[in-house]
Amino acid sequence: MPVNLQRYSLKMPPSPAPRRLPNLLFDFGGVLINIDYQRPIEAMRRLATSGSTIEYNQKNQSELFDLLETGRITPAEFREGLRTGYQLTATDEELDAAWNSILLDVPADRLALLAELHAQGHQMALLSNTNVIHIEEVNRRLKAAYGFEHGIADVLDRVFYSQEVGLRKPGPEIFEHVLREMNWQAEETLFIEDSFQHIETAQRLGLHTLFLAPPLTLTDALPAAIRAFTPSA
């Protein structure tokens, strides 16, 4: 006689709801690509007839750099501003080489991590204060090293460059623009950044943050930050 299995059935608790994956919003320089702020300062000082120093570092920069990074001046106007503002005697090519010297490498393990996170289902975007000269150089390097056709956009859902948006971090408007464009909620988003003034703005807007203070790197810190992520109420 067959056994009536219904007699032995157990009432199992309902399965927990699937854990929501955080949206990931990345800075570029110092997070995905290694950079050195001192290199362009030294390179341009060597081009200066008076030994003047450009006003540019991780925390502050002169208006000339702000104008370039928000698309309000062209690269040609930027170069001319460098020549007149800092008494630089240099060709366009020499100025671009000095400006691009800030850019170092994009480690393969960081790109592999992005690919893995994307495969897991994370929505991912880039938010970078940058300019057309740097964008073109990084895209050229990524194509040569990894075969990328569209720069870092090849491994992300969207890229938001200050040059194109017309806004810069740490202003809240550019964060709000990204959240609106991506249809993301701040409390469901993790912002990864190496400049604390940008972290502060993100926190005020309700984003979760991961501050990559040296010597922390993306591959060191991000997996643990994702495991610990709990969306805000």
Disulfide bonds with the S-S distance in Angstrom:
none
